[in-house]
């Protein structure tokens, strides 16, 4: 799947920059409408999104799946992020008669629901309170930017709404388009939080190197 990281297609219908006054950041948004995105809307996903809308909880596609969709690739794994807490999700799913499986991730905010023979892994937006270089104690939040802020690379820190709206707080789309691999915020801090992030960084840099050689582009 990663070999398809580049080149980047052009699925954009419209783009805009809007200032988040309270957060003092720029949020880049655009509309994505592509066959790969539309193919995600199975009966299970439709039922899931309808349930979250009914209960007034925000739900978006998160992380690497967003990156893949922006590259015109249908993701093999799709992770979801939400403003709902694990307790709220459990109550919502139980009331709707939705089966939940694998409760090992609940401590860190992840609930896995099974709808129409599909599993959906949904994680509450989080803030890292303490880290030890591999694991973190988290605090739940409803702030999408705070969750994006704790992620490793800018190209993995974006969210995608089910109407096709991209939410990009840290220039992930521009970095993806320009083949840049950057940590979110301070690189040293990101690595100290989780040392495996340095491996992921070099993994993507290696993909860039192979792509540039194959495409005959001079490295700079």
C-alpha positions in Angstrom: 0.0 0.0 0.0 2.8 2.4 0.8 4.4 2.1 -2.6 1.4 4.1 -3.9 2.3 7.1 -1.7 3.2 9.2 -4.7 2.4 10.6 -7.2 -0.5 12.7 -5.8 -3.7 12.9 -7.9 -5.9 16.0 -8.0 -9.2 15.1 -6.2 -9.8 18.7 -5.1 -13.1 20.5 -5.8 -12.6 23.5 -3.7 -10.1 24.8 -1.1 -10.1 27.5 1.5 -8.0 28.8 4.4 -9.7 29.9 7.5 -8.2 31.3 10.7 -9.1 29.6 14.0 -9.0 32.7 16.2 -9.1 30.9 19.5 -6.4 28.4 18.5 -4.3 30.9 16.6 -3.8 28.4 13.8 -4.7 28.1 10.1 -7.0 25.3 9.2 -6.8 24.2 5.6 -10.0 22.6 4.2 -10.9 21.2 0.8 -13.6 18.9 -0.6 -12.5 15.4 -1.7 -14.8 13.6 -4.1 -13.2 10.5 -5.6 -14.2 6.9 -6.5 -11.9 5.6 -3.7 -13.6 7.8 -1.1 -17.1 6.8 -2.3 -16.2 3.1 -2.3 -15.9 3.3 1.5 -19.6 3.9 2.0 -20.7 0.3 2.7 -23.9 -0.5 4.5 -21.9 -0.8 7.7 -20.3 2.6 7.4 -23.6 4.2 6.4 -25.3 2.7 9.5 -22.3 3.9 11.7 -22.4 7.5 10.5 -26.2 7.7 10.9 -25.9 6.5 14.5 -23.3 9.2 15.3 -25.3 11.9 13.6 -28.4 10.8 15.5 -26.6 11.1 18.8 -24.9 14.4 17.9 -21.3 13.1 18.1 -18.8 14.1 15.5 -17.1 11.2 13.6 -14.3 11.5 11.0 -11.8 9.3 9.1 -8.4 9.8 10.6 -4.7 9.2 10.0 -3.2 7.1 7.2 -6.5 6.3 5.6 -6.9 10.1 4.8 -3.4 10.1 3.3 -4.1 7.2 1.1 -7.4 8.7 -0.1 -5.6 11.9 -1.0 -3.3 9.8 -3.1 -6.1 8.2 -5.0 -5.7 4.8 -3.2 -8.4 3.0 -1.4 -7.1 2.3 2.2 -6.9 -1.2 3.4 -7.5 -0.1 7.0 -9.7 2.8 8.0 -9.4 4.3 11.5 -12.1 6.7 12.8 -11.9 9.5 15.4 -14.7 10.9 17.4 -15.7 13.5 20.0 -17.7 10.8 21.8 -16.0 9.3 24.9 -15.7 5.5 25.2 -18.6 5.5 27.7 -20.8 7.4 25.4 -20.0 5.1 22.5 -20.7 2.0 24.6 -24.1 3.4 25.7 -24.9 4.4 22.1 -24.0 1.0 20.7 -25.8 -0.9 23.4 -28.9 1.1 23.0 -28.8 0.4 19.2 -28.1 -3.3 19.7 -24.7 -3.0 18.0 -22.2 -5.6 19.0 -18.8 -4.5 20.4 -15.6 -6.6 20.2 -12.1 -6.4 21.5 -12.3 -4.1 24.5 -8.5 -4.0 25.1 -8.2 -0.5 23.6 -10.9 1.1 25.7 -8.4 2.5 28.2 -6.9 4.5 25.4 -10.2 5.5 24.0 -10.8 2.9 21.3 -14.1 1.0 20.8 -14.5 -1.6 18.1 -18.1 -1.9 16.8 -19.4 -4.6 14.4 -22.1 -3.5 11.9 -23.2 -5.5 8.8 -20.3 -8.0 9.3 -17.7 -5.2 9.3 -15.5 -4.1 12.2 -15.1 -0.3 12.8 -12.3 0.9 15.2 -13.3 4.2 16.6 -11.1 6.3 19.0 -12.0 9.2 21.1 -9.9 12.4 20.5 -7.0 12.4 22.9 -4.3 14.5 24.5 -1.1 12.8 25.8 -0.7 13.6 29.5 2.5 11.6 30.1 4.7 9.6 27.9 7.6 7.2 28.5 9.1 6.8 25.1 6.7 4.1 24.1 3.4 4.4 25.9 1.2 7.3 26.9 -1.4 8.1 29.5 -4.2 10.0 27.7 -6.9 12.5 28.4 -10.0 12.7 26.2 -10.9 15.9 24.4 -13.4 17.3 21.9 -10.7 19.4 20.2 -9.7 18.1 16.8 -6.6 20.1 16.6 -5.3 18.9 20.0 -5.6 15.3 18.7 -3.8 16.2 15.4 -1.1 17.9 17.5 -0.2 14.6 19.3 0.3 12.6 16.0 3.6 11.8 14.5 3.8 13.2 11.0 1.9 16.0 9.3 0.8 13.6 6.5 -0.8 11.4 9.1 -2.4 14.2 11.1 -5.4 15.0 8.8 -9.1 14.2 9.2 -11.8 13.6 6.6 -15.5 14.2 7.1 -18.1 12.1 5.4 -19.2 14.9 3.2 -15.7 14.9 1.8 -14.3 17.8 3.8 -10.6 17.6 4.6 -9.5 19.1 7.9 -5.7 19.8 7.9 -4.2 21.7 10.8 -0.5 21.2 10.1 0.0 21.5 6.4 -0.2 17.7 5.8 -1.7 18.1 2.4 1.0 20.5 1.2 3.7 18.2 2.6 2.1 15.2 0.9 1.9 17.1 -2.4 5.5 18.3 -2.1 6.9 14.9 -0.9 8.0 16.3 2.5 8.1 14.1 5.6 7.8 16.3 8.7 7.0 15.7 12.3 4.1 17.6 13.8 5.6 20.4 15.8 8.9 19.8 17.5 10.6 16.7 16.1 12.7 15.9 19.2 9.6 16.0 21.4 7.7 13.8 19.0 10.5 11.2 19.0 10.9 11.3 22.8 7.2 10.6 23.2 7.5 7.5 21.1 10.8 6.3 19.9 9.3 4.2 17.1 8.3 7.4 15.4 11.8 7.7 14.1 11.5 4.4 12.3 8.2 5.6 10.7 9.9 8.8 9.6 12.7 7.0 7.8 10.2 4.6 6.3 8.5 7.4 4.5 11.7 9.1 3.6 12.9 5.8 2.0 9.6 5.7 0.0 10.4 9.2 -1.2 13.9 8.1 -2.2 12.7 5.1 -4.2 9.9 7.2 -5.9 12.3 9.9 -6.9 14.7 7.5 -8.4 12.0 5.6 -10.3 10.6 8.9 -11.6 14.0 10.2 -12.5 13.6 13.3 -10.4 16.7 14.9 -9.0 16.8 14.8 -5.3 17.1 18.1 -3.5 
